[in-house]
Amino acid sequence: MGEVKGEALSQKHTLQYQVTTPSLNPPALKSSSSQPLPARIIKMAMVNEFLGQLTLNTGVDEPTYPTVVPTLDFDPDRDAARVETAINTKGVDKQTIIDVLTKRTYALRREIAFAYEKRTKKDMITALKNALSGSLETVILGLMKSTTQYDATEIRGSIKGLGTDEETLIEILCSRSKTELVEIKKVYKELFKKDLEKDVAGDTSGNFAKLLLALVQAKREDTSSIVDYQKIDEDARTLYDAGVKRKGTDVAIWISIMSERSVSHLQKVFERYKSYSPYDMQESIRMEVKGDLEKSFLTLVQCFENKQLYFANRLNDAMKSKGAKEKVVTRIIVSRCEVDLKKICSEFKAHFGQSLCKTISEHTKGDYQKALLSLCGGDN
């Protein structure tokens, strides 16, 4: 099947959708007998229409390196028929479901879902949920969300109920760009009728909460073509004076600089920082703060310096022992497959001596493994 090739898909080549008000009059649907469809089918169509109109912007303010790209000979009706047959096959033909849905972008999966509904008068996501189980179900249902919807859902899952999954919160909020965080906030409100800032504030505390809230507020400056060397020097000196140079740490200053300055500026600040401090920024963080605050600052700095290497390290850590931390592996593979997974695979191989696919093959099994390998684009 033909695919759109290219090392990096720039912003102008990336499909982006903006929030619109859901239409109260979805496109007229007719059954094969030309009779009006039942109210249940019209309701499903409206739900699909609404989900399709949520913000689908992946926050692409950097070049992207996806492993899942649009297909040239895409036919939603053909794919919908294949999925329907696979679901109805005795025992469920999981391989066909994997083959179809892991090789289509989210925008194309939406078209398949609508075609499936027209064919069967059933909701495809519900059908998939009933047909699948376990880790494969988690991956496939994750793929039926946009990248932004997926991030918002993962954040919601990390803070609702008893306890907070700080690891998930840190990974998502500290690694997403300003544009992505703005979109996540919008979609979070659309999906859950709740304010992300209030939910984060209610489930975290202290300086950890202050840092996450500063990031969610998305005040980071945009990258400028003008390099302000004086400001770079001032910020480097301020970070040093607020941390390593003094007893105790003025965390508020660290939060302000790391949540508001542009990524390109901070990269130069951290380099300049070495001329003031005997320790680099990551070493300074480990010396000055602990716990979730330490993990958050380290995630920020690692993503500023090389975001794809950060995710490669996360994947390696999740598959160091026998088996794998499936939640972490699934989240990274699903959330990055249309963003930068191709480059994450390259960083993984460069730093750990074998391909991500081989590592996944060694630590996972069955249909879950097949789905992950397909999303990674084969043997990388």
C-alpha contacts under 8 A as a table, 3 or more apart, distances in Angstrom:
res1	aa1	res2	aa2	distance
1	M	71	T	7.03
1	M	72	L	7.50
1	M	73	D	6.83
2	G	71	T	5.89
2	G	72	L	5.38
2	G	73	D	6.53
3	E	69	V	6.84
3	E	70	P	6.30
3	E	71	T	4.64
3	E	72	L	5.67
4	V	69	V	6.46
4	V	70	P	6.15
4	V	71	T	6.41
4	V	72	L	6.85
5	K	69	V	7.99
6	G	9	L	6.57
7	E	65	Y	6.18
8	A	63	P	5.78
8	A	64	T	5.20
8	A	65	Y	4.91
8	A	66	P	7.62
9	L	13	H	5.85
9	L	14	T	6.51
9	L	63	P	6.06
9	L	64	T	5.23
9	L	65	Y	6.50
9	L	66	P	7.80
10	S	13	H	5.41
10	S	14	T	6.46
10	S	62	E	7.40
10	S	63	P	4.90
10	S	64	T	6.27
11	Q	14	T	5.15
11	Q	60	V	5.92
11	Q	61	D	6.71
11	Q	62	E	7.24
11	Q	63	P	6.62
11	Q	64	T	7.81
12	K	15	L	7.92
14	T	60	V	7.77
15	L	57	N	7.68
16	Q	56	L	6.01
16	Q	57	N	4.71
16	Q	58	T	7.12
17	Y	53	Q	7.55
17	Y	54	L	7.83
17	Y	55	T	5.77
17	Y	56	L	5.06
17	Y	57	N	5.57
18	Q	53	Q	7.36
18	Q	54	L	7.11
18	Q	55	T	4.97
18	Q	56	L	6.69
18	Q	57	N	6.84
19	V	53	Q	5.94
19	V	54	L	5.20
19	V	55	T	4.72
19	V	56	L	8.00
20	T	53	Q	5.90
20	T	54	L	7.07
21	T	53	Q	7.45
22	P	49	E	6.92
22	P	50	F	5.17
22	P	53	Q	6.44
23	S	26	P	6.04
23	S	46	M	7.80
23	S	49	E	7.54
23	S	50	F	7.54
24	L	46	M	7.50
25	N	46	M	7.96
26	P	42	I	7.91
26	P	45	A	6.87
26	P	46	M	5.96
26	P	49	E	6.99
29	L	36	P	7.61
29	L	37	L	6.93
29	L	42	I	7.62
29	L	118	K	7.72
30	K	33	S	7.64
30	K	34	S	5.35
30	K	35	Q	6.27
30	K	36	P	5.78
30	K	37	L	5.98
31	S	34	S	5.18
31	S	35	Q	5.88
31	S	36	P	6.74
31	S	37	L	6.05
31	S	118	K	7.77
32	S	35	Q	7.63
37	L	41	I	6.20
37	L	42	I	6.78
38	P	41	I	5.52
38	P	42	I	6.65
39	A	42	I	5.06
39	A	43	K	6.06
40	R	43	K	5.07
40	R	44	M	6.30
41	I	44	M	5.06
41	I	45	A	6.22
41	I	121	K	6.25
41	I	122	K	7.54
42	I	45	A	5.03
42	I	46	M	6.28
43	K	46	M	5.07
43	K	47	V	6.28
44	M	47	V	5.01
44	M	48	N	6.19
44	M	123	D	6.88
45	A	48	N	5.12
45	A	49	E	6.02
45	A	114	F	7.83
46	M	49	E	4.91
46	M	50	F	6.06
47	V	50	F	5.07
47	V	51	L	6.20
48	N	51	L	5.12
48	N	52	G	6.03
48	N	114	F	7.38
49	E	52	G	5.07
49	E	53	Q	6.31
50	F	53	Q	5.14
50	F	54	L	6.55
51	L	54	L	5.39
52	G	110	R	7.34
53	Q	56	L	7.85
54	L	187	V	6.64
54	L	190	E	7.47
55	T	148	T	7.45
55	T	183	E	6.68
55	T	186	K	7.40
55	T	187	V	6.25
56	L	146	S	5.86
56	L	147	T	7.18
56	L	148	T	6.20
56	L	149	Q	7.52
57	N	60	V	7.44
57	N	148	T	6.87
57	N	180	E	7.51
57	N	183	E	6.74
58	T	147	T	6.09
58	T	148	T	6.07
58	T	180	E	6.15
58	T	183	E	7.87
58	T	339	V	7.48
59	G	177	S	6.81
59	G	178	K	7.73
59	G	179	T	4.75
59	G	180	E	4.02
59	G	181	L	7.78
59	G	183	E	7.14
60	V	63	P	6.97
60	V	64	T	7.07
60	V	179	T	7.33
60	V	180	E	7.48
60	V	339	V	7.92
61	D	177	S	7.73
61	D	179	T	7.03
64	T	338	E	7.80
64	T	339	V	5.23
64	T	340	D	5.35
65	Y	338	E	7.43
65	Y	339	V	5.80
65	Y	340	D	4.11
65	Y	341	L	6.30
65	Y	342	K	5.26
65	Y	343	K	5.89
66	P	69	V	6.46
66	P	336	R	7.45
66	P	337	C	5.45
66	P	338	E	4.44
66	P	339	V	4.94
66	P	340	D	4.93
66	P	341	L	5.54
66	P	342	K	5.48
66	P	343	K	7.96
67	T	337	C	5.45
67	T	338	E	6.32
67	T	340	D	7.49
67	T	341	L	5.92
67	T	342	K	5.25
67	T	375	L	6.59
67	T	376	C	5.96
67	T	377	G	5.59
68	V	102	T	7.43
68	V	103	K	6.05
68	V	104	R	6.55
68	V	105	T	6.01
68	V	337	C	5.79
68	V	338	E	5.50
68	V	375	L	6.55
68	V	376	C	7.97
68	V	377	G	7.37
69	V	103	K	7.54
69	V	104	R	6.82
69	V	105	T	5.91
69	V	338	E	7.01
70	P	104	R	6.31
70	P	105	T	5.86
70	P	108	L	7.53
71	T	74	F	5.59
71	T	104	R	6.97
75	D	78	R	5.40
75	D	79	D	6.30
76	P	79	D	5.07
76	P	80	A	5.89
76	P	108	L	7.47
76	P	111	E	5.87
76	P	112	I	4.66
76	P	115	A	6.15
77	D	80	A	5.04
77	D	81	A	6.17
77	D	112	I	6.77
77	D	115	A	5.59
77	D	116	Y	7.31
78	R	81	A	5.18
78	R	82	R	6.35
79	D	82	R	5.04
79	D	83	V	6.21
79	D	100	V	6.70
79	D	112	I	6.31
80	A	83	V	5.11
80	A	84	E	6.08
80	A	112	I	5.28
80	A	113	A	6.97
80	A	115	A	5.95
80	A	116	Y	4.81
80	A	119	R	7.88
81	A	84	E	5.04
81	A	85	T	6.16
81	A	116	Y	7.08
81	A	119	R	7.88
82	R	85	T	5.21
82	R	86	A	6.09
82	R	96	T	7.18
82	R	97	I	7.87
82	R	100	V	7.96
83	V	86	A	5.01
83	V	87	I	6.13
83	V	96	T	7.03
83	V	97	I	5.85
83	V	100	V	7.53
83	V	116	Y	8.00
84	E	87	I	5.24
84	E	88	N	6.21
84	E	116	Y	7.23
85	T	88	N	5.15
85	T	89	T	6.02
86	A	89	T	5.25
86	A	92	V	5.66
86	A	93	D	4.49
86	A	94	K	6.82
86	A	96	T	6.24
86	A	97	I	6.56
87	I	92	V	5.13
87	I	93	D	6.43
87	I	94	K	7.90
87	I	127	A	7.51
87	I	128	L	7.26
87	I	131	A	6.18
88	N	92	V	6.39
89	T	92	V	4.89
89	T	93	D	6.00
90	K	93	D	7.70
92	V	131	A	6.70
92	V	132	L	7.93
93	D	96	T	5.78
93	D	97	I	6.83
94	K	97	I	5.11
94	K	98	I	6.21
94	K	132	L	7.97
94	K	367	D	7.21
95	Q	98	I	5.05
95	Q	99	D	6.03
95	Q	367	D	7.38
96	T	99	D	4.89
96	T	100	V	6.10
97	I	100	V	5.35
97	I	101	L	5.99
98	I	101	L	5.53
98	I	102	T	5.58
98	I	103	K	7.96
98	I	140	I	7.84
98	I	370	K	7.56
98	I	371	A	5.75
98	I	374	S	7.78
99	D	102	T	6.01
99	D	103	K	6.33
99	D	374	S	7.70
100	V	103	K	5.66
100	V	104	R	6.67
101	L	104	R	5.45
101	L	109	R	6.61
101	L	140	I	7.37
101	L	143	L	7.57
102	T	105	T	7.79
102	T	140	I	7.88
102	T	143	L	7.62
102	T	371	A	6.77
102	T	374	S	6.29
102	T	375	L	5.65
103	K	374	S	7.37
103	K	375	L	7.16
104	R	107	A	7.95
104	R	108	L	5.76
104	R	109	R	6.07
105	T	108	L	5.28
105	T	109	R	6.21
105	T	338	E	7.21
106	Y	109	R	4.94
106	Y	110	R	6.25
106	Y	143	L	6.81
106	Y	144	M	6.65
106	Y	145	K	6.98
106	Y	146	S	5.86
107	A	110	R	5.33
107	A	111	E	6.76
107	A	146	S	7.96
108	L	111	E	5.07
108	L	112	I	6.35
109	R	112	I	4.94
109	R	113	A	6.16
109	R	144	M	6.77
110	R	113	A	5.04
110	R	114	F	6.31
110	R	144	M	7.41
111	E	114	F	5.18
111	E	115	A	6.16
112	I	115	A	5.06
112	I	116	Y	5.97
113	A	116	Y	4.98
113	A	117	E	6.21
113	A	123	D	7.35
113	A	124	M	5.52
113	A	125	I	7.53
114	F	117	E	5.08
114	F	118	K	6.32
115	A	118	K	5.11
115	A	119	R	6.22
116	Y	119	R	5.08
116	Y	120	T	6.00
116	Y	121	K	7.65
116	Y	122	K	7.35
116	Y	123	D	7.45
116	Y	124	M	6.25
117	E	120	T	5.31
117	E	121	K	4.82
117	E	122	K	5.02
117	E	123	D	5.52
117	E	124	M	6.51
118	K	121	K	5.58
118	K	122	K	7.84
122	K	126	T	7.93
122	K	127	A	7.38
123	D	126	T	5.48
123	D	127	A	6.31
124	M	127	A	4.91
124	M	128	L	6.05
125	I	128	L	5.11
125	I	129	K	6.13
125	I	141	L	7.02
125	I	144	M	7.30
126	T	129	K	5.05
126	T	130	N	6.25
127	A	130	N	5.17
127	A	131	A	6.14
128	L	131	A	5.02
128	L	132	L	5.92
128	L	137	E	7.62
128	L	140	I	7.98
128	L	141	L	7.60
129	K	132	L	5.52
129	K	133	S	7.19
129	K	137	E	6.58
129	K	141	L	7.27
130	N	133	S	7.76
132	L	136	L	6.91
132	L	137	E	5.10
133	S	136	L	6.35
133	S	137	E	4.81
133	S	138	T	7.67
134	G	137	E	5.47
134	G	138	T	6.59
135	S	138	T	5.05
135	S	139	V	6.40
135	S	326	E	7.77
135	S	368	Y	5.82
136	L	139	V	5.19
136	L	140	I	6.20
136	L	367	D	6.30
136	L	368	Y	4.72
136	L	371	A	7.20
137	E	140	I	5.24
137	E	141	L	5.93
138	T	141	L	5.44
138	T	142	G	5.98
138	T	330	T	7.96
139	V	142	G	5.06
139	V	143	L	6.32
139	V	330	T	6.49
139	V	334	V	6.91
139	V	368	Y	7.68
139	V	371	A	7.53
140	I	143	L	5.08
140	I	144	M	6.61
141	L	144	M	5.13
141	L	145	K	7.21
142	G	145	K	5.65
142	G	150	Y	6.45
142	G	334	V	6.72
143	L	146	S	7.20
143	L	334	V	6.54
145	K	148	T	7.83
145	K	149	Q	5.56
145	K	150	Y	5.53
146	S	149	Q	5.02
146	S	150	Y	5.96
147	T	150	Y	5.09
147	T	151	D	6.25
147	T	335	S	5.61
147	T	336	R	7.80
147	T	338	E	7.74
148	T	151	D	5.15
148	T	152	A	6.18
148	T	180	E	7.37
148	T	183	E	6.77
148	T	184	I	5.59
148	T	187	V	7.06
149	Q	152	A	5.11
149	Q	153	T	6.06
149	Q	184	I	7.21
149	Q	187	V	6.30
149	Q	188	Y	7.51
150	Y	153	T	5.11
150	Y	154	E	6.14
150	Y	335	S	6.90
151	D	154	E	5.13
151	D	155	I	6.20
151	D	172	I	7.09
151	D	184	I	6.91
151	D	335	S	7.16
152	A	155	I	5.18
152	A	156	R	6.18
152	A	184	I	5.66
152	A	185	K	7.59
152	A	187	V	6.69
152	A	188	Y	5.24
153	T	156	R	5.03
153	T	157	G	6.12
153	T	188	Y	7.45
154	E	157	G	5.06
154	E	158	S	6.24
154	E	168	T	7.43
155	I	158	S	5.09
155	I	159	I	6.62
155	I	168	T	6.97
155	I	169	L	6.08
155	I	172	I	7.62
156	R	159	I	5.53
156	R	160	K	6.06
156	R	188	Y	7.93
157	G	160	K	5.66
158	S	164	T	5.65
158	S	165	D	4.64
158	S	166	E	7.20
158	S	168	T	6.43
158	S	169	L	6.70
159	I	162	L	7.99
159	I	163	G	7.07
159	I	164	T	4.92
159	I	165	D	6.46
159	I	199	D	7.42
159	I	200	V	7.45
159	I	203	D	6.34
160	K	163	G	7.75
160	K	164	T	7.37
161	G	164	T	7.93
164	T	203	D	6.63
164	T	204	T	7.92
165	D	168	T	5.74
165	D	169	L	6.60
166	E	169	L	5.02
166	E	170	I	6.00
166	E	292	D	7.30
167	E	170	I	5.29
167	E	171	E	6.17
168	T	171	E	5.16
168	T	172	I	6.22
169	L	172	I	5.51
169	L	173	L	5.87
169	L	174	C	7.96
170	I	173	L	5.47
170	I	174	C	5.49
170	I	175	S	7.88
170	I	212	L	7.93
170	I	295	K	7.51
170	I	296	S	5.71
170	I	299	T	7.49
171	E	174	C	5.70
171	E	175	S	5.97
171	E	299	T	7.18
172	I	175	S	5.43
172	I	176	R	6.08
173	L	176	R	5.81
173	L	181	L	7.37
173	L	212	L	6.89
173	L	215	L	6.86
173	L	216	V	7.10
174	C	212	L	7.72
174	C	215	L	7.29
174	C	296	S	6.51
174	C	299	T	6.12
174	C	300	L	5.32
174	C	303	C	7.86
175	S	299	T	6.99
175	S	300	L	6.46
175	S	303	C	5.96
175	S	307	K	7.23
176	R	180	E	5.76
176	R	181	L	6.19
177	S	180	E	5.11
177	S	181	L	6.17
178	K	181	L	5.16
178	K	182	V	6.26
178	K	218	A	5.24
178	K	219	K	7.40
178	K	220	R	6.24
179	T	182	V	5.25
179	T	183	E	6.41
179	T	218	A	7.85
180	E	183	E	5.16
180	E	184	I	6.07
181	L	184	I	4.94
181	L	185	K	6.19
181	L	215	L	7.98
181	L	216	V	6.28
181	L	218	A	6.46
182	V	185	K	5.33
182	V	186	K	6.54
182	V	216	V	7.67
182	V	217	Q	7.99
182	V	218	A	6.48
183	E	186	K	5.13
183	E	187	V	6.22
184	I	187	V	5.19
184	I	188	Y	5.85
185	K	188	Y	5.10
185	K	189	K	6.29
185	K	195	D	7.47
185	K	196	L	5.99
185	K	216	V	7.70
186	K	189	K	5.32
186	K	190	E	6.31
187	V	190	E	4.84
187	V	191	L	5.96
188	Y	191	L	5.30
188	Y	192	F	5.84
188	Y	193	K	7.29
188	Y	194	K	6.92
188	Y	195	D	7.25
188	Y	196	L	6.54
189	K	192	F	5.50
189	K	193	K	4.70
189	K	194	K	5.04
189	K	195	D	5.73
189	K	196	L	7.13
190	E	193	K	5.70
190	E	194	K	7.97
194	K	198	K	7.90
194	K	199	D	7.46
195	D	198	K	5.41
195	D	199	D	6.31
196	L	199	D	5.09
196	L	200	V	6.10
196	L	216	V	7.82
197	E	200	V	5.22
197	E	201	A	6.08
197	E	213	L	6.22
197	E	216	V	6.58
197	E	217	Q	7.66
198	K	201	A	5.07
198	K	202	G	6.03
199	D	202	G	5.08
199	D	203	D	6.36
200	V	203	D	5.34
200	V	204	T	6.12
200	V	209	A	7.18
200	V	212	L	7.49
200	V	213	L	7.05
201	A	204	T	5.56
201	A	205	S	6.95
201	A	209	A	6.09
201	A	213	L	7.03
202	G	205	S	7.81
204	T	208	F	6.91
204	T	209	A	5.03
205	S	208	F	6.09
205	S	209	A	4.72
205	S	210	K	7.55
206	G	209	A	5.45
206	G	210	K	6.49
207	N	210	K	4.82
207	N	211	L	6.11
207	N	251	V	7.24
207	N	252	A	7.89
207	N	293	L	6.90
208	F	211	L	5.31
208	F	212	L	6.37
208	F	292	D	6.44
208	F	293	L	4.92
208	F	296	S	7.75
209	A	212	L	5.22
209	A	213	L	6.02
210	K	213	L	5.19
210	K	214	A	6.08
210	K	255	I	7.82
211	L	214	A	5.11
211	L	215	L	6.35
211	L	255	I	5.73
211	L	259	S	7.62
211	L	293	L	7.86
212	L	215	L	5.11
212	L	216	V	6.18
213	L	216	V	4.99
213	L	217	Q	6.14
214	A	217	Q	5.26
214	A	218	A	7.00
214	A	219	K	7.56
214	A	255	I	7.38
214	A	256	S	7.73
214	A	259	S	6.14
215	L	218	A	5.37
215	L	219	K	7.33
215	L	220	R	7.97
215	L	259	S	5.61
218	A	259	S	7.78
218	A	260	E	7.88
219	K	259	S	7.01
219	K	260	E	5.41
220	R	259	S	5.88
220	R	260	E	3.92
220	R	261	R	5.43
220	R	262	S	5.83
221	E	260	E	5.86
221	E	261	R	5.30
221	E	262	S	4.80
222	D	262	S	5.57
223	T	262	S	5.43
223	T	263	V	6.93
223	T	264	S	6.27
223	T	265	H	7.50
224	S	227	V	7.17
227	V	265	H	7.60
228	D	231	K	5.43
228	D	232	I	6.26
229	Y	232	I	4.92
229	Y	233	D	6.15
230	Q	233	D	5.19
230	Q	234	E	6.15
231	K	234	E	4.93
231	K	235	D	6.01
232	I	235	D	5.31
232	I	236	A	6.16
232	I	265	H	6.84
232	I	266	L	7.75
232	I	268	K	6.65
232	I	269	V	5.11
232	I	272	R	7.31
233	D	236	A	5.17
233	D	237	R	6.14
233	D	269	V	6.82
233	D	272	R	6.55
233	D	273	Y	7.87
234	E	237	R	5.19
234	E	238	T	6.00
235	D	238	T	4.93
235	D	239	L	6.09
235	D	257	I	7.27
235	D	269	V	6.48
236	A	239	L	5.28
236	A	240	Y	6.37
236	A	269	V	5.19
236	A	270	F	6.67
236	A	272	R	6.01
236	A	273	Y	4.62
236	A	276	Y	7.65
237	R	240	Y	5.11
237	R	241	D	6.04
237	R	273	Y	6.71
237	R	276	Y	6.67
238	T	241	D	5.02
238	T	242	A	5.96
238	T	253	I	7.86
239	L	242	A	5.22
239	L	243	G	6.22
239	L	253	I	7.29
239	L	254	W	6.25
239	L	273	Y	7.69
240	Y	243	G	5.26
240	Y	244	V	5.59
240	Y	245	K	5.87
240	Y	273	Y	7.08
240	Y	276	Y	6.82
240	Y	277	S	6.42
241	D	244	V	6.67
241	D	245	K	5.06
241	D	246	R	6.39
242	A	245	K	6.86
242	A	246	R	6.55
242	A	249	T	5.67
242	A	250	D	4.98
242	A	251	V	7.48
242	A	253	I	6.81
242	A	254	W	7.40
243	G	246	R	5.81
243	G	247	K	7.54
243	G	248	G	6.75
243	G	249	T	4.62
243	G	250	D	6.40
243	G	251	V	7.95
243	G	284	S	7.56
243	G	288	E	6.60
244	V	247	K	7.50
244	V	249	T	7.54
244	V	277	S	7.31
244	V	284	S	6.52
244	V	287	M	7.99
244	V	288	E	7.05
245	K	277	S	7.99
246	R	249	T	7.02
248	G	288	E	7.23
249	T	288	E	6.41
249	T	289	V	7.77
250	D	253	I	5.79
250	D	254	W	6.93
251	V	254	W	5.07
251	V	255	I	6.11
252	A	255	I	5.08
252	A	256	S	6.11
253	I	256	S	5.07
253	I	257	I	6.27
254	W	257	I	5.41
254	W	258	M	6.01
255	I	258	M	5.31
255	I	259	S	5.79
256	S	259	S	5.46
256	S	260	E	5.92
257	I	260	E	5.47
257	I	261	R	5.73
258	M	261	R	6.08
258	M	266	L	7.45
258	M	300	L	7.73
261	R	265	H	6.46
261	R	266	L	6.41
262	S	265	H	5.22
262	S	266	L	6.24
263	V	266	L	5.13
263	V	267	Q	6.22
263	V	304	F	5.75
264	S	267	Q	5.21
264	S	268	K	6.69
264	S	304	F	7.88
265	H	268	K	5.37
265	H	269	V	6.22
266	L	269	V	4.69
266	L	270	F	6.08
266	L	304	F	7.28
267	Q	270	F	5.42
267	Q	271	E	6.55
267	Q	304	F	6.48
267	Q	305	E	6.29
268	K	271	E	5.10
268	K	272	R	6.17
269	V	272	R	5.04
269	V	273	Y	5.89
270	F	273	Y	4.85
270	F	274	K	6.88
270	F	280	D	7.34
270	F	281	M	6.19
271	E	274	K	5.77
271	E	275	S	7.81
272	R	275	S	5.61
272	R	276	Y	7.50
273	Y	276	Y	5.48
273	Y	277	S	6.17
273	Y	280	D	7.00
273	Y	281	M	7.20
274	K	277	S	5.12
274	K	278	P	6.51
274	K	279	Y	6.58
274	K	280	D	5.60
274	K	281	M	7.79
275	S	278	P	7.70
277	S	280	D	6.87
279	Y	282	Q	7.96
279	Y	283	E	5.66
279	Y	284	S	5.85
280	D	283	E	5.36
280	D	284	S	6.13
281	M	284	S	5.02
281	M	285	I	6.20
281	M	301	V	7.67
282	Q	285	I	5.11
282	Q	286	R	6.39
282	Q	298	L	6.15
282	Q	301	V	7.05
283	E	286	R	5.20
283	E	287	M	6.35
284	S	287	M	5.10
284	S	288	E	6.07
285	I	288	E	5.21
285	I	289	V	5.89
285	I	294	E	6.30
285	I	297	F	6.96
285	I	298	L	6.91
286	R	289	V	6.04
286	R	290	K	6.86
286	R	294	E	6.45
289	V	293	L	6.61
289	V	294	E	5.25
290	K	293	L	6.06
290	K	294	E	4.69
290	K	295	K	7.61
291	G	294	E	5.37
291	G	295	K	6.45
292	D	295	K	4.99
292	D	296	S	6.04
293	L	296	S	5.07
293	L	297	F	6.24
294	E	297	F	5.33
294	E	298	L	6.10
295	K	298	L	5.15
295	K	299	T	6.05
296	S	299	T	5.11
296	S	300	L	6.25
297	F	300	L	5.10
297	F	301	V	6.26
298	L	301	V	5.19
298	L	302	Q	6.00
299	T	302	Q	5.16
299	T	303	C	6.03
299	T	310	Y	7.56
300	L	303	C	5.23
300	L	304	F	6.11
301	V	304	F	5.02
301	V	305	E	6.18
302	Q	305	E	5.18
302	Q	306	N	5.95
302	Q	307	K	6.43
302	Q	309	L	7.94
302	Q	310	Y	5.93
303	C	306	N	5.11
303	C	307	K	3.83
303	C	308	Q	7.48
303	C	309	L	7.90
303	C	310	Y	6.04
304	F	307	K	6.35
306	N	309	L	5.41
306	N	310	Y	6.43
307	K	310	Y	5.04
307	K	311	F	6.57
308	Q	311	F	5.21
308	Q	312	A	6.19
308	Q	340	D	7.18
308	Q	341	L	7.81
308	Q	343	K	6.33
308	Q	344	I	4.72
308	Q	347	E	6.68
309	L	312	A	4.84
309	L	313	N	6.09
309	L	344	I	6.38
309	L	347	E	5.56
309	L	348	F	7.05
310	Y	313	N	5.19
310	Y	314	R	6.29
311	F	314	R	4.88
311	F	315	L	6.17
311	F	332	I	7.27
311	F	344	I	6.56
312	A	315	L	5.16
312	A	316	N	6.17
312	A	344	I	5.61
312	A	345	C	7.17
312	A	347	E	6.35
312	A	348	F	5.01
313	N	316	N	4.99
313	N	317	D	6.09
313	N	348	F	7.39
314	R	317	D	5.17
314	R	318	A	6.18
314	R	328	V	7.86
315	L	318	A	5.03
315	L	319	M	6.38
315	L	328	V	7.36
315	L	329	V	6.04
315	L	332	I	7.69
316	N	319	M	5.25
316	N	320	K	6.06
316	N	348	F	7.84
317	D	320	K	5.34
318	A	321	S	7.84
318	A	324	A	5.66
318	A	325	K	4.99
318	A	326	E	7.67
318	A	328	V	6.61
318	A	329	V	6.68
319	M	322	K	7.25
319	M	323	G	6.62
319	M	324	A	4.66
319	M	325	K	6.58
319	M	359	T	7.46
319	M	360	I	7.69
319	M	363	H	6.33
320	K	324	A	7.47
321	S	324	A	6.93
322	K	363	H	6.36
323	G	363	H	4.62
323	G	364	T	6.15
324	A	329	V	7.55
324	A	363	H	5.66
324	A	364	T	6.64
325	K	328	V	5.71
325	K	329	V	6.38
326	E	329	V	5.05
326	E	330	T	5.78
327	K	330	T	5.31
327	K	331	R	6.08
328	V	331	R	5.21
328	V	332	I	6.25
329	V	332	I	5.42
329	V	333	I	6.12
330	T	333	I	5.32
330	T	334	V	5.87
330	T	372	L	7.75
331	R	334	V	5.41
331	R	335	S	5.82
332	I	335	S	5.29
332	I	336	R	5.81
333	I	336	R	5.48
333	I	337	C	5.75
333	I	341	L	7.05
333	I	372	L	7.04
333	I	375	L	7.14
333	I	376	C	7.38
334	V	337	C	5.65
334	V	375	L	7.71
335	S	338	E	7.35
335	S	339	V	7.62
336	R	339	V	4.82
336	R	340	D	5.57
336	R	341	L	5.21
337	C	340	D	6.40
337	C	341	L	4.94
337	C	342	K	7.60
337	C	375	L	6.40
337	C	376	C	7.07
338	E	341	L	7.12
340	D	343	K	5.52
340	D	344	I	6.34
341	L	344	I	4.78
341	L	345	C	6.09
341	L	376	C	6.92
342	K	345	C	5.21
342	K	346	S	6.53
342	K	376	C	7.22
342	K	377	G	7.96
343	K	346	S	4.92
343	K	347	E	6.21
344	I	347	E	5.12
344	I	348	F	6.04
345	C	348	F	5.05
345	C	349	K	6.30
345	C	355	S	6.91
345	C	356	L	5.78
345	C	376	C	7.61
345	C	380	N	6.61
346	S	349	K	5.34
346	S	350	A	6.17
346	S	355	S	7.92
346	S	380	N	7.54
347	E	350	A	5.08
347	E	351	H	6.09
348	F	351	H	5.41
348	F	352	F	5.78
348	F	353	G	7.70
348	F	354	Q	7.50
348	F	355	S	6.63
348	F	356	L	6.15
349	K	352	F	5.41
349	K	353	G	5.18
349	K	354	Q	4.91
349	K	355	S	4.73
349	K	356	L	6.54
350	A	353	G	5.95
350	A	354	Q	7.73
352	F	355	S	7.93
354	Q	358	K	6.75
354	Q	359	T	7.23
355	S	358	K	5.28
355	S	359	T	6.47
355	S	379	D	7.07
355	S	380	N	5.56
356	L	359	T	5.07
356	L	360	I	6.09
356	L	379	D	7.99
356	L	380	N	6.82
357	C	360	I	5.06
357	C	361	S	6.11
357	C	373	L	5.89
357	C	376	C	6.99
357	C	378	G	6.81
357	C	379	D	5.52
357	C	380	N	6.30
358	K	361	S	4.98
358	K	362	E	6.30
358	K	379	D	7.21
359	T	362	E	5.12
359	T	363	H	6.37
360	I	363	H	5.27
360	I	364	T	5.78
360	I	369	Q	6.93
360	I	372	L	7.67
360	I	373	L	7.33
361	S	364	T	5.69
361	S	365	K	6.88
361	S	369	Q	6.57
361	S	373	L	7.87
362	E	365	K	7.98
364	T	368	Y	7.22
364	T	369	Q	5.38
365	K	368	Y	6.30
365	K	369	Q	4.88
365	K	370	K	7.72
366	G	369	Q	5.41
366	G	370	K	6.55
367	D	370	K	4.91
367	D	371	A	6.18
368	Y	371	A	5.25
368	Y	372	L	6.36
369	Q	372	L	5.21
369	Q	373	L	6.14
370	K	373	L	5.22
370	K	374	S	6.12
371	A	374	S	5.17
371	A	375	L	6.28
372	L	375	L	5.14
372	L	376	C	6.24
373	L	376	C	5.05
373	L	377	G	6.45
373	L	378	G	5.66
373	L	379	D	7.70
374	S	377	G	5.21
374	S	378	G	5.73
375	L	378	G	7.69
376	C	379	D	7.92
376	C	380	N	7.66
377	G	380	N	7.10
